[in-house]
Amino acid sequence: MYSYEIQQLMELRNYLLEVKEYLHICNTSPQINYIHYDAWQDNFKIATDDRYEWTFKVKEKKKWKSFI
């Protein structure tokens, strides 16, 4: 996935991704240069070569109700 596609997905999902969506991004984006997990905030952060950056949560779909 390219950065603009990731941006569209993040906005569509309100920065709350399913596990399989997160893994798909990590496995298919050639531009990612930084991935970080903050256990204190339970957030992930991804940055790319073309200066995109996202902070988001990853949850199993069945646990989404407690976050919406």
mmCIF file as Biopython writes it, N, C-alpha, C and O atoms, coordinates in Angstrom:
data_model
#
loop_
_atom_site.group_PDB
_atom_site.id
_atom_site.type_symbol
_atom_site.label_atom_id
_atom_site.label_alt_id
_atom_site.label_comp_id
_atom_site.label_asym_id
_atom_site.label_entity_id
_atom_site.label_seq_id
_atom_site.pdbx_PDB_ins_code
_atom_site.Cartn_x
_atom_site.Cartn_y
_atom_site.Cartn_z
_atom_site.occupancy
_atom_site.B_iso_or_equiv
_atom_site.auth_seq_id
_atom_site.auth_asym_id
_atom_site.pdbx_PDB_model_num
ATOM 1   N N  . MET A ? 1  ? 0.845   -1.189 0.000  1.0 0.0 1  A 1 
ATOM 2   C CA . MET A ? 1  ? 0.000   0.000  0.000  1.0 0.0 1  A 1 
ATOM 3   C C  . MET A ? 1  ? 0.882   1.241  0.000  1.0 0.0 1  A 1 
ATOM 4   O O  . MET A ? 1  ? 1.927   1.286  0.650  1.0 0.0 1  A 1 
ATOM 5   N N  . TYR A ? 2  ? 0.447   2.217  -0.724 1.0 0.0 2  A 1 
ATOM 6   C CA . TYR A ? 2  ? 1.165   3.485  -0.729 1.0 0.0 2  A 1 
ATOM 7   C C  . TYR A ? 2  ? 0.616   4.393  0.370  1.0 0.0 2  A 1 
ATOM 8   O O  . TYR A ? 2  ? -0.464  4.142  0.903  1.0 0.0 2  A 1 
ATOM 9   N N  . SER A ? 3  ? 1.343   5.423  0.699  1.0 0.0 3  A 1 
ATOM 10  C CA . SER A ? 3  ? 0.995   6.290  1.822  1.0 0.0 3  A 1 
ATOM 11  C C  . SER A ? 3  ? -0.395  6.911  1.679  1.0 0.0 3  A 1 
ATOM 12  O O  . SER A ? 3  ? -1.143  6.981  2.655  1.0 0.0 3  A 1 
ATOM 13  N N  . TYR A ? 4  ? -0.743  7.357  0.486  1.0 0.0 4  A 1 
ATOM 14  C CA . TYR A ? 4  ? -2.057  7.966  0.320  1.0 0.0 4  A 1 
ATOM 15  C C  . TYR A ? 4  ? -3.177  6.943  0.533  1.0 0.0 4  A 1 
ATOM 16  O O  . TYR A ? 4  ? -4.262  7.305  0.987  1.0 0.0 4  A 1 
ATOM 17  N N  . GLU A ? 5  ? -2.924  5.672  0.210  1.0 0.0 5  A 1 
ATOM 18  C CA . GLU A ? 5  ? -3.911  4.622  0.449  1.0 0.0 5  A 1 
ATOM 19  C C  . GLU A ? 5  ? -4.054  4.346  1.949  1.0 0.0 5  A 1 
ATOM 20  O O  . GLU A ? 5  ? -5.160  4.140  2.450  1.0 0.0 5  A 1 
ATOM 21  N N  . ILE A ? 6  ? -2.937  4.345  2.643  1.0 0.0 6  A 1 
ATOM 22  C CA . ILE A ? 6  ? -2.969  4.158  4.096  1.0 0.0 6  A 1 
ATOM 23  C C  . ILE A ? 6  ? -3.725  5.317  4.742  1.0 0.0 6  A 1 
ATOM 24  O O  . ILE A ? 6  ? -4.533  5.108  5.646  1.0 0.0 6  A 1 
ATOM 25  N N  . GLN A ? 7  ? -3.462  6.537  4.276  1.0 0.0 7  A 1 
ATOM 26  C CA . GLN A ? 7  ? -4.156  7.718  4.811  1.0 0.0 7  A 1 
ATOM 27  C C  . GLN A ? 7  ? -5.656  7.598  4.627  1.0 0.0 7  A 1 
ATOM 28  O O  . GLN A ? 7  ? -6.419  7.895  5.546  1.0 0.0 7  A 1 
ATOM 29  N N  . GLN A ? 8  ? -6.085  7.171  3.463  1.0 0.0 8  A 1 
ATOM 30  C CA . GLN A ? 8  ? -7.519  6.991  3.211  1.0 0.0 8  A 1 
ATOM 31  C C  . GLN A ? 8  ? -8.126  5.952  4.153  1.0 0.0 8  A 1 
ATOM 32  O O  . GLN A ? 8  ? -9.216  6.156  4.686  1.0 0.0 8  A 1 
ATOM 33  N N  . LEU A ? 9  ? -7.418  4.840  4.355  1.0 0.0 9  A 1 
ATOM 34  C CA . LEU A ? 9  ? -7.900  3.790  5.242  1.0 0.0 9  A 1 
ATOM 35  C C  . LEU A ? 9  ? -7.981  4.286  6.687  1.0 0.0 9  A 1 
ATOM 36  O O  . LEU A ? 9  ? -8.959  4.014  7.383  1.0 0.0 9  A 1 
ATOM 37  N N  . MET A ? 10 ? -6.963  5.008  7.135  1.0 0.0 10 A 1 
ATOM 38  C CA . MET A ? 10 ? -6.962  5.547  8.503  1.0 0.0 10 A 1 
ATOM 39  C C  . MET A ? 10 ? -8.156  6.466  8.721  1.0 0.0 10 A 1 
ATOM 40  O O  . MET A ? 10 ? -8.833  6.377  9.745  1.0 0.0 10 A 1 
ATOM 41  N N  . GLU A ? 11 ? -8.412  7.334  7.775  1.0 0.0 11 A 1 
ATOM 42  C CA . GLU A ? 11 ? -9.541  8.261  7.904  1.0 0.0 11 A 1 
ATOM 43  C C  . GLU A ? 11 ? -10.872 7.514  7.869  1.0 0.0 11 A 1 
ATOM 44  O O  . GLU A ? 11 ? -11.789 7.837  8.624  1.0 0.0 11 A 1 
ATOM 45  N N  . LEU A ? 12 ? -10.976 6.526  7.001  1.0 0.0 12 A 1 
ATOM 46  C CA . LEU A ? 12 ? -12.194 5.730  6.893  1.0 0.0 12 A 1 
ATOM 47  C C  . LEU A ? 12 ? -12.481 4.964  8.186  1.0 0.0 12 A 1 
ATOM 48  O O  . LEU A ? 12 ? -13.637 4.829  8.586  1.0 0.0 12 A 1 
ATOM 49  N N  . ARG A ? 13 ? -11.448 4.474  8.825  1.0 0.0 13 A 1 
ATOM 50  C CA . ARG A ? 13 ? -11.580 3.662  10.040 1.0 0.0 13 A 1 
ATOM 51  C C  . ARG A ? 13 ? -11.425 4.475  11.325 1.0 0.0 13 A 1 
ATOM 52  O O  . ARG A ? 13 ? -11.412 3.905  12.416 1.0 0.0 13 A 1 
ATOM 53  N N  . ASN A ? 14 ? -11.307 5.785  11.210 1.0 0.0 14 A 1 
ATOM 54  C CA . ASN A ? 14 ? -11.135 6.656  12.386 1.0 0.0 14 A 1 
ATOM 55  C C  . ASN A ? 14 ? -9.939  6.242  13.249 1.0 0.0 14 A 1 
ATOM 56  O O  . ASN A ? 14 ? -9.988  6.298  14.477 1.0 0.0 14 A 1 
ATOM 57  N N  . TYR A ? 15 ? -8.886  5.835  12.584 1.0 0.0 15 A 1 
ATOM 58  C CA . TYR A ? 15 ? -7.619  5.479  13.226 1.0 0.0 15 A 1 
ATOM 59  C C  . TYR A ? 15 ? -7.758  4.306  14.200 1.0 0.0 15 A 1 
ATOM 60  O O  . TYR A ? 15 ? -7.036  4.228  15.194 1.0 0.0 15 A 1 
ATOM 61  N N  . LEU A ? 16 ? -8.672  3.416  13.913 1.0 0.0 16 A 1 
ATOM 62  C CA . LEU A ? 16 ? -8.854  2.174  14.660 1.0 0.0 16 A 1 
ATOM 63  C C  . LEU A ? 16 ? -8.890  1.040  13.645 1.0 0.0 16 A 1 
ATOM 64  O O  . LEU A ? 16 ? -9.891  0.838  12.957 1.0 0.0 16 A 1 
ATOM 65  N N  . LEU A ? 17 ? -7.787  0.304  13.559 1.0 0.0 17 A 1 
ATOM 66  C CA . LEU A ? 17 ? -7.656  -0.736 12.543 1.0 0.0 17 A 1 
ATOM 67  C C  . LEU A ? 17 ? -7.863  -2.115 13.132 1.0 0.0 17 A 1 
ATOM 68  O O  . LEU A ? 17 ? -7.592  -2.364 14.306 1.0 0.0 17 A 1 
ATOM 69  N N  . GLU A ? 18 ? -8.346  -2.992 12.291 1.0 0.0 18 A 1 
ATOM 70  C CA . GLU A ? 18 ? -8.404  -4.410 12.605 1.0 0.0 18 A 1 
ATOM 71  C C  . GLU A ? 18 ? -6.988  -4.982 12.483 1.0 0.0 18 A 1 
ATOM 72  O O  . GLU A ? 18 ? -6.156  -4.434 11.760 1.0 0.0 18 A 1 
ATOM 73  N N  . VAL A ? 19 ? -6.723  -6.059 13.173 1.0 0.0 19 A 1 
ATOM 74  C CA . VAL A ? 19 ? -5.400  -6.679 13.148 1.0 0.0 19 A 1 
ATOM 75  C C  . VAL A ? 19 ? -4.972  -7.018 11.719 1.0 0.0 19 A 1 
ATOM 76  O O  . VAL A ? 19 ? -3.834  -6.755 11.331 1.0 0.0 19 A 1 
ATOM 77  N N  . LYS A ? 20 ? -5.879  -7.596 10.945 1.0 0.0 20 A 1 
ATOM 78  C CA . LYS A ? 20 ? -5.502  -7.997 9.583  1.0 0.0 20 A 1 
ATOM 79  C C  . LYS A ? 20 ? -5.226  -6.785 8.690  1.0 0.0 20 A 1 
ATOM 80  O O  . LYS A ? 20 ? -4.407  -6.875 7.775  1.0 0.0 20 A 1 
ATOM 81  N N  . GLU A ? 21 ? -5.892  -5.657 8.938  1.0 0.0 21 A 1 
ATOM 82  C CA . GLU A ? 21 ? -5.618  -4.439 8.175  1.0 0.0 21 A 1 
ATOM 83  C C  . GLU A ? 21 ? -4.223  -3.905 8.506  1.0 0.0 21 A 1 
ATOM 84  O O  . GLU A ? 21 ? -3.474  -3.498 7.618  1.0 0.0 21 A 1 
ATOM 85  N N  . TYR A ? 22 ? -3.893  -3.913 9.788  1.0 0.0 22 A 1 
ATOM 86  C CA . TYR A ? 22 ? -2.563  -3.473 10.218 1.0 0.0 22 A 1 
ATOM 87  C C  . TYR A ? 22 ? -1.471  -4.344 9.596  1.0 0.0 22 A 1 
ATOM 88  O O  . TYR A ? 22 ? -0.479  -3.826 9.083  1.0 0.0 22 A 1 
ATOM 89  N N  . LEU A ? 23 ? -1.648  -5.647 9.640  1.0 0.0 23 A 1 
ATOM 90  C CA . LEU A ? 23 ? -0.657  -6.560 9.064  1.0 0.0 23 A 1 
ATOM 91  C C  . LEU A ? 23 ? -0.541  -6.377 7.553  1.0 0.0 23 A 1 
ATOM 92  O O  . LEU A ? 23 ? 0.555   -6.457 6.999  1.0 0.0 23 A 1 
ATOM 93  N N  . HIS A ? 24 ? -1.651  -6.134 6.899  1.0 0.0 24 A 1 
ATOM 94  C CA . HIS A ? 24 ? -1.631  -5.896 5.448  1.0 0.0 24 A 1 
ATOM 95  C C  . HIS A ? 24 ? -0.812  -4.642 5.127  1.0 0.0 24 A 1 
ATOM 96  O O  . HIS A ? 24 ? -0.009  -4.646 4.194  1.0 0.0 24 A 1 
ATOM 97  N N  . ILE A ? 25 ? -1.012  -3.586 5.889  1.0 0.0 25 A 1 
ATOM 98  C CA . ILE A ? 25 ? -0.240  -2.356 5.684  1.0 0.0 25 A 1 
ATOM 99  C C  . ILE A ? 25 ? 1.248   -2.638 5.859  1.0 0.0 25 A 1 
ATOM 100 O O  . ILE A ? 25 ? 2.057   -2.262 5.011  1.0 0.0 25 A 1 
ATOM 101 N N  . CYS A ? 26 ? 1.606   -3.293 6.946  1.0 0.0 26 A 1 
ATOM 102 C CA . CYS A ? 26 ? 3.023   -3.572 7.229  1.0 0.0 26 A 1 
ATOM 103 C C  . CYS A ? 26 ? 3.668   -4.462 6.169  1.0 0.0 26 A 1 
ATOM 104 O O  . CYS A ? 26 ? 4.840   -4.283 5.836  1.0 0.0 26 A 1 
ATOM 105 N N  . ASN A ? 27 ? 2.912   -5.413 5.641  1.0 0.0 27 A 1 
ATOM 106 C CA . ASN A ? 27 ? 3.462   -6.361 4.670  1.0 0.0 27 A 1 
ATOM 107 C C  . ASN A ? 27 ? 3.504   -5.845 3.244  1.0 0.0 27 A 1 
ATOM 108 O O  . ASN A ? 27 ? 4.240   -6.385 2.419  1.0 0.0 27 A 1 
ATOM 109 N N  . THR A ? 28 ? 2.729   -4.808 2.933  1.0 0.0 28 A 1 
ATOM 110 C CA . THR A ? 28 ? 2.643   -4.391 1.537  1.0 0.0 28 A 1 
ATOM 111 C C  . THR A ? 28 ? 3.130   -2.976 1.253  1.0 0.0 28 A 1 
ATOM 112 O O  . THR A ? 28 ? 3.156   -2.563 0.093  1.0 0.0 28 A 1 
ATOM 113 N N  . SER A ? 29 ? 3.514   -2.230 2.268  1.0 0.0 29 A 1 
ATOM 114 C CA . SER A ? 29 ? 3.945   -0.856 2.027  1.0 0.0 29 A 1 
ATOM 115 C C  . SER A ? 29 ? 5.466   -0.766 1.904  1.0 0.0 29 A 1 
ATOM 116 O O  . SER A ? 29 ? 6.186   -1.047 2.862  1.0 0.0 29 A 1 
ATOM 117 N N  . PRO A ? 30 ? 5.954   -0.375 0.731  1.0 0.0 30 A 1 
ATOM 118 C CA . PRO A ? 30 ? 7.404   -0.260 0.545  1.0 0.0 30 A 1 
ATOM 119 C C  . PRO A ? 30 ? 7.972   1.026  1.149  1.0 0.0 30 A 1 
ATOM 120 O O  . PRO A ? 30 ? 9.190   1.196  1.199  1.0 0.0 30 A 1 
ATOM 121 N N  . GLN A ? 31 ? 7.107   1.928  1.606  1.0 0.0 31 A 1 
ATOM 122 C CA . GLN A ? 31 ? 7.561   3.226  2.074  1.0 0.0 31 A 1 
ATOM 123 C C  . GLN A ? 31 ? 7.708   3.326  3.596  1.0 0.0 31 A 1 
ATOM 124 O O  . GLN A ? 31 ? 8.253   4.316  4.085  1.0 0.0 31 A 1 
ATOM 125 N N  . ILE A ? 32 ? 7.249   2.352  4.342  1.0 0.0 32 A 1 
ATOM 126 C CA . ILE A ? 32 ? 7.339   2.411  5.800  1.0 0.0 32 A 1 
ATOM 127 C C  . ILE A ? 32 ? 8.795   2.318  6.235  1.0 0.0 32 A 1 
ATOM 128 O O  . ILE A ? 32 ? 9.535   1.434  5.803  1.0 0.0 32 A 1 
ATOM 129 N N  . ASN A ? 33 ? 9.190   3.252  7.100  1.0 0.0 33 A 1 
ATOM 130 C CA . ASN A ? 33 ? 10.553  3.223  7.633  1.0 0.0 33 A 1 
ATOM 131 C C  . ASN A ? 33 ? 10.577  3.226  9.159  1.0 0.0 33 A 1 
ATOM 132 O O  . ASN A ? 33 ? 11.652  3.169  9.755  1.0 0.0 33 A 1 
ATOM 133 N N  . TYR A ? 34 ? 9.410   3.291  9.799  1.0 0.0 34 A 1 
ATOM 134 C CA . TYR A ? 34 ? 9.363   3.329  11.260 1.0 0.0 34 A 1 
ATOM 135 C C  . TYR A ? 34 ? 8.037   2.758  11.732 1.0 0.0 34 A 1 
ATOM 136 O O  . TYR A ? 34 ? 6.971   3.163  11.269 1.0 0.0 34 A 1 
ATOM 137 N N  . ILE A ? 35 ? 8.119   1.802  12.671 1.0 0.0 35 A 1 
ATOM 138 C CA . ILE A ? 35 ? 6.939   1.242  13.323 1.0 0.0 35 A 1 
ATOM 139 C C  . ILE A ? 35 ? 7.239   1.192  14.812 1.0 0.0 35 A 1 
ATOM 140 O O  . ILE A ? 35 ? 8.297   0.718  15.227 1.0 0.0 35 A 1 
ATOM 141 N N  . HIS A ? 36 ? 6.303   1.682  15.608 1.0 0.0 36 A 1 
ATOM 142 C CA . HIS A ? 36 ? 6.513   1.714  17.056 1.0 0.0 36 A 1 
ATOM 143 C C  . HIS A ? 36 ? 5.204   1.394  17.763 1.0 0.0 36 A 1 
ATOM 144 O O  . HIS A ? 36 ? 4.132   1.813  17.327 1.0 0.0 36 A 1 
ATOM 145 N N  . TYR A ? 37 ? 5.302   0.642  18.867 1.0 0.0 37 A 1 
ATOM 146 C CA . TYR A ? 37 ? 4.144   0.376  19.712 1.0 0.0 37 A 1 
ATOM 147 C C  . TYR A ? 37 ? 4.384   1.001  21.075 1.0 0.0 37 A 1 
ATOM 148 O O  . TYR A ? 37 ? 5.408   0.738  21.705 1.0 0.0 37 A 1 
ATOM 149 N N  . ASP A ? 38 ? 3.451   1.828  21.540 1.0 0.0 38 A 1 
ATOM 150 C CA . ASP A ? 38 ? 3.524   2.454  22.854 1.0 0.0 38 A 1 
ATOM 151 C C  . ASP A ? 38 ? 2.577   1.701  23.782 1.0 0.0 38 A 1 
ATOM 152 O O  . ASP A ? 38 ? 1.361   1.882  23.715 1.0 0.0 38 A 1 
ATOM 153 N N  . ALA A ? 39 ? 3.131   0.865  24.641 1.0 0.0 39 A 1 
ATOM 154 C CA . ALA A ? 39 ? 2.313   0.036  25.526 1.0 0.0 39 A 1 
ATOM 155 C C  . ALA A ? 39 ? 1.551   0.865  26.550 1.0 0.0 39 A 1 
ATOM 156 O O  . ALA A ? 39 ? 0.465   0.465  26.971 1.0 0.0 39 A 1 
ATOM 157 N N  . TRP A ? 40 ? 2.081   1.993  26.957 1.0 0.0 40 A 1 
ATOM 158 C CA . TRP A ? 40 ? 1.401   2.835  27.942 1.0 0.0 40 A 1 
ATOM 159 C C  . TRP A ? 40 ? 0.115   3.426  27.372 1.0 0.0 40 A 1 
ATOM 160 O O  . TRP A ? 40 ? -0.890  3.513  28.077 1.0 0.0 40 A 1 
ATOM 161 N N  . GLN A ? 41 ? 0.137   3.825  26.125 1.0 0.0 41 A 1 
ATOM 162 C CA . GLN A ? 41 ? -1.032  4.420  25.482 1.0 0.0 41 A 1 
ATOM 163 C C  . GLN A ? 41 ? -1.822  3.419  24.642 1.0 0.0 41 A 1 
ATOM 164 O O  . GLN A ? 41 ? -2.922  3.722  24.179 1.0 0.0 41 A 1 
ATOM 165 N N  . ASP A ? 42 ? -1.259  2.224  24.446 1.0 0.0 42 A 1 
ATOM 166 C CA . ASP A ? 42 ? -1.857  1.192  23.593 1.0 0.0 42 A 1 
ATOM 167 C C  . ASP A ? 42 ? -2.057  1.719  22.169 1.0 0.0 42 A 1 
ATOM 168 O O  . ASP A ? 42 ? -3.088  1.468  21.544 1.0 0.0 42 A 1 
ATOM 169 N N  . ASN A ? 43 ? -1.059  2.453  21.666 1.0 0.0 43 A 1 
ATOM 170 C CA . ASN A ? 43 ? -1.087  3.026  20.320 1.0 0.0 43 A 1 
ATOM 171 C C  . ASN A ? 43 ? 0.050   2.483  19.475 1.0 0.0 43 A 1 
ATOM 172 O O  . ASN A ? 43 ? 1.116   2.138  19.984 1.0 0.0 43 A 1 
ATOM 173 N N  . PHE A ? 44 ? -0.195  2.415  18.183 1.0 0.0 44 A 1 
ATOM 174 C CA . PHE A ? 44 ? 0.849   2.124  17.214 1.0 0.0 44 A 1 
ATOM 175 C C  . PHE A ? 44 ? 1.184   3.410  16.478 1.0 0.0 44 A 1 
ATOM 176 O O  . PHE A ? 44 ? 0.343   4.300  16.353 1.0 0.0 44 A 1 
ATOM 177 N N  . LYS A ? 45 ? 2.405   3.503  15.994 1.0 0.0 45 A 1 
ATOM 178 C CA . LYS A ? 45 ? 2.807   4.646  15.183 1.0 0.0 45 A 1 
ATOM 179 C C  . LYS A ? 45 ? 3.587   4.123  13.988 1.0 0.0 45 A 1 
ATOM 180 O O  . LYS A ? 45 ? 4.482   3.290  14.131 1.0 0.0 45 A 1 
ATOM 181 N N  . ILE A ? 46 ? 3.239   4.618  12.816 1.0 0.0 46 A 1 
ATOM 182 C CA . ILE A ? 46 ? 3.934   4.271  11.577 1.0 0.0 46 A 1 
ATOM 183 C C  . ILE A ? 46 ? 4.341   5.575  10.899 1.0 0.0 46 A 1 
ATOM 184 O O  . ILE A ? 46 ? 3.572   6.535  10.865 1.0 0.0 46 A 1 
ATOM 185 N N  . ALA A ? 47 ? 5.552   5.596  10.363 1.0 0.0 47 A 1 
ATOM 186 C CA . ALA A ? 47 ? 6.019   6.723  9.562  1.0 0.0 47 A 1 
ATOM 187 C C  . ALA A ? 47 ? 6.584   6.175  8.254  1.0 0.0 47 A 1 
ATOM 188 O O  . ALA A ? 47 ? 7.033   5.031  8.180  1.0 0.0 47 A 1 
ATOM 189 N N  . THR A ? 48 ? 6.550   7.025  7.223  1.0 0.0 48 A 1 
ATOM 190 C CA . THR A ? 48 ? 7.009   6.597  5.897  1.0 0.0 48 A 1 
ATOM 191 C C  . THR A ? 48 ? 8.094   7.520  5.354  1.0 0.0 48 A 1 
ATOM 192 O O  . THR A ? 48 ? 8.313   8.618  5.865  1.0 0.0 48 A 1 
ATOM 193 N N  . ASP A ? 49 ? 8.762   7.053  4.317  1.0 0.0 49 A 1 
ATOM 194 C CA . ASP A ? 49 ? 9.812   7.829  3.651  1.0 0.0 49 A 1 
ATOM 195 C C  . ASP A ? 49 ? 9.308   9.155  3.094  1.0 0.0 49 A 1 
ATOM 196 O O  . ASP A ? 49 ? 10.056  10.130 3.026  1.0 0.0 49 A 1 
ATOM 197 N N  . ASP A ? 50 ? 8.053   9.187  2.702  1.0 0.0 50 A 1 
ATOM 198 C CA . ASP A ? 50 ? 7.498   10.405 2.109  1.0 0.0 50 A 1 
ATOM 199 C C  . ASP A ? 50 ? 6.786   11.296 3.137  1.0 0.0 50 A 1 
ATOM 200 O O  . ASP A ? 50 ? 5.899   12.076 2.788  1.0 0.0 50 A 1 
ATOM 201 N N  . ARG A ? 51 ? 7.185   11.170 4.394  1.0 0.0 51 A 1 
ATOM 202 C CA . ARG A ? 51 ? 6.794   12.050 5.508  1.0 0.0 51 A 1 
ATOM 203 C C  . ARG A ? 51 ? 5.343   11.948 5.953  1.0 0.0 51 A 1 
ATOM 204 O O  . ARG A ? 51 ? 4.799   12.896 6.519  1.0 0.0 51 A 1 
ATOM 205 N N  . TYR A ? 52 ? 4.724   10.825 5.709  1.0 0.0 52 A 1 
ATOM 206 C CA . TYR A ? 52 ? 3.425   10.574 6.317  1.0 0.0 52 A 1 
ATOM 207 C C  . TYR A ? 52 ? 3.674   9.970  7.686  1.0 0.0 52 A 1 
ATOM 208 O O  . TYR A ? 52 ? 4.691   9.313  7.910  1.0 0.0 52 A 1 
ATOM 209 N N  . GLU A ? 53 ? 2.735   10.195 8.605  1.0 0.0 53 A 1 
ATOM 210 C CA . GLU A ? 53 ? 2.863   9.642  9.947  1.0 0.0 53 A 1 
ATOM 211 C C  . GLU A ? 53 ? 1.468   9.443  10.535 1.0 0.0 53 A 1 
ATOM 212 O O  . GLU A ? 53 ? 0.606   10.314 10.415 1.0 0.0 53 A 1 
ATOM 213 N N  . TRP A ? 54 ? 1.255   8.294  11.169 1.0 0.0 54 A 1 
ATOM 214 C CA . TRP A ? 54 ? -0.043  7.982  11.761 1.0 0.0 54 A 1 
ATOM 215 C C  . TRP A ? 54 ? 0.145   7.400  13.148 1.0 0.0 54 A 1 
ATOM 216 O O  . TRP A ? 54 ? 1.076   6.631  13.390 1.0 0.0 54 A 1 
ATOM 217 N N  . THR A ? 55 ? -0.739  7.769  14.051 1.0 0.0 55 A 1 
ATOM 218 C CA . THR A ? 55 ? -0.839  7.148  15.364 1.0 0.0 55 A 1 
ATOM 219 C C  . THR A ? 55 ? -2.248  6.583  15.441 1.0 0.0 55 A 1 
ATOM 220 O O  . THR A ? 55 ? -3.224  7.287  15.180 1.0 0.0 55 A 1 
ATOM 221 N N  . PHE A ? 56 ? -2.350  5.309  15.801 1.0 0.0 56 A 1 
ATOM 222 C CA . PHE A ? 56 ? -3.640  4.626  15.730 1.0 0.0 56 A 1 
ATOM 223 C C  . PHE A ? 56 ? -3.677  3.459  16.685 1.0 0.0 56 A 1 
ATOM 224 O O  . PHE A ? 56 ? -2.661  3.096  17.278 1.0 0.0 56 A 1 
ATOM 225 N N  . LYS A ? 57 ? -4.841  2.873  16.832 1.0 0.0 57 A 1 
ATOM 226 C CA . LYS A ? 57 ? -5.019  1.682  17.657 1.0 0.0 57 A 1 
ATOM 227 C C  . LYS A ? 57 ? -5.321  0.485  16.757 1.0 0.0 57 A 1 
ATOM 228 O O  . LYS A ? 57 ? -5.864  0.630  15.662 1.0 0.0 57 A 1 
ATOM 229 N N  . VAL A ? 58 ? -4.957  -0.697 17.244 1.0 0.0 58 A 1 
ATOM 230 C CA . VAL A ? 58 ? -5.239  -1.948 16.549 1.0 0.0 58 A 1 
ATOM 231 C C  . VAL A ? 58 ? -5.981  -2.852 17.519 1.0 0.0 58 A 1 
ATOM 232 O O  . VAL A ? 58 ? -5.494  -3.145 18.611 1.0 0.0 58 A 1 
ATOM 233 N N  . LYS A ? 59 ? -7.153  -3.285 17.111 1.0 0.0 59 A 1 
ATOM 234 C CA . LYS A ? 59 ? -7.967  -4.150 17.965 1.0 0.0 59 A 1 
ATOM 235 C C  . LYS A ? 59 ? -8.612  -5.249 17.136 1.0 0.0 59 A 1 
ATOM 236 O O  . LYS A ? 59 ? -8.786  -5.120 15.924 1.0 0.0 59 A 1 
ATOM 237 N N  . GLU A ? 60 ? -8.962  -6.336 17.821 1.0 0.0 60 A 1 
ATOM 238 C CA . GLU A ? 60 ? -9.762  -7.366 17.171 1.0 0.0 60 A 1 
ATOM 239 C C  . GLU A ? 60 ? -11.157 -6.788 16.951 1.0 0.0 60 A 1 
ATOM 240 O O  . GLU A ? 60 ? -11.661 -6.042 17.791 1.0 0.0 60 A 1 
ATOM 241 N N  . LYS A ? 61 ? -11.762 -7.119 15.862 1.0 0.0 61 A 1 
ATOM 242 C CA . LYS A ? 61 ? -13.059 -6.536 15.516 1.0 0.0 61 A 1 
ATOM 243 C C  . LYS A ? 61 ? -14.105 -6.776 16.603 1.0 0.0 61 A 1 
ATOM 244 O O  . LYS A ? 61 ? -14.934 -5.903 16.858 1.0 0.0 61 A 1 
ATOM 245 N N  . LYS A ? 62 ? -14.081 -7.935 17.240 1.0 0.0 62 A 1 
ATOM 246 C CA . LYS A ? 62 ? -15.086 -8.232 18.261 1.0 0.0 62 A 1 
ATOM 247 C C  . LYS A ? 62 ? -14.932 -7.354 19.506 1.0 0.0 62 A 1 
ATOM 248 O O  . LYS A ? 62 ? -15.852 -7.284 20.321 1.0 0.0 62 A 1 
ATOM 249 N N  . LYS A ? 63 ? -13.782 -6.680 19.670 1.0 0.0 63 A 1 
ATOM 250 C CA . LYS A ? 63 ? -13.567 -5.804 20.831 1.0 0.0 63 A 1 
ATOM 251 C C  . LYS A ? 63 ? -13.788 -4.326 20.495 1.0 0.0 63 A 1 
ATOM 252 O O  . LYS A ? 63 ? -13.529 -3.468 21.339 1.0 0.0 63 A 1 
ATOM 253 N N  . TRP A ? 64 ? -14.255 -4.011 19.296 1.0 0.0 64 A 1 
ATOM 254 C CA . TRP A ? 64 ? -14.417 -2.621 18.854 1.0 0.0 64 A 1 
ATOM 255 C C  . TRP A ? 64 ? -15.475 -1.870 19.655 1.0 0.0 64 A 1 
ATOM 256 O O  . TRP A ? 64 ? -15.328 -0.666 19.867 1.0 0.0 64 A 1 
ATOM 257 N N  . LYS A ? 65 ? -16.520 -2.525 20.100 1.0 0.0 65 A 1 
ATOM 258 C CA . LYS A ? 65 ? -17.623 -1.825 20.753 1.0 0.0 65 A 1 
ATOM 259 C C  . LYS A ? 65 ? -17.149 -1.021 21.962 1.0 0.0 65 A 1 
ATOM 260 O O  . LYS A ? 65 ? -17.720 0.031  22.252 1.0 0.0 65 A 1 
ATOM 261 N N  . SER A ? 66 ? -16.146 -1.475 22.656 1.0 0.0 66 A 1 
ATOM 262 C CA . SER A ? 66 ? -15.669 -0.754 23.828 1.0 0.0 66 A 1 
ATOM 263 C C  . SER A ? 66 ? -14.843 0.473  23.457 1.0 0.0 66 A 1 
ATOM 264 O O  . SER A ? 66 ? -14.536 1.284  24.330 1.0 0.0 66 A 1 
ATOM 265 N N  . PHE A ? 67 ? -14.472 0.632  22.177 1.0 0.0 67 A 1 
ATOM 266 C CA . PHE A ? 67 ? -13.666 1.758  21.737 1.0 0.0 67 A 1 
ATOM 267 C C  . PHE A ? 67 ? -14.437 2.759  20.895 1.0 0.0 67 A 1 
ATOM 268 O O  . PHE A ? 67 ? -13.923 3.836  20.593 1.0 0.0 67 A 1 
ATOM 269 N N  . ILE A ? 68 ? -15.644 2.426  20.516 1.0 0.0 68 A 1 
ATOM 270 C CA . ILE A ? 68 ? -16.420 3.328  19.650 1.0 0.0 68 A 1 
ATOM 271 C C  . ILE A ? 68 ? -17.353 4.183  20.489 1.0 0.0 68 A 1 
ATOM 272 O O  . ILE A ? 68 ? -18.091 5.006  19.946 1.0 0.0 68 A 1 
#
